[in-house]
Amino acid sequence: MRFSKTLMMSALVVLIGSTATIAQPRKPVAAQPGPAAKSTSATDKKAISKACSDQATAKGLHGKERKTFRSACKRNGGKAA
């Protein structure tokens, strides 16, 4: 008897907690205009990526440093930050 009361109370607590979470209104995601908003062709993107890769190779970057550098470089349109 004691076990079933504990089980029912636990289920009630979980139900109340999940209902409160589900009932929260969702915030709309606003579009963030930025450099990526420009329309670039696939050819331009490949050229930018190649230029950033070449710059990273010239600097001797590997691993996480290379990934971070290339990401920032591509956001700047192929120019090192």
Secondary structure, 3 states (H helix, E strand, C coil): CHHHHHHHHHHHHHHHHHHHHHHCCCCCCCCCCCHHHCCCCHHHHHHHHHHHHHHHHHHCCCHHHHHHHHHHHHHCCCCCC
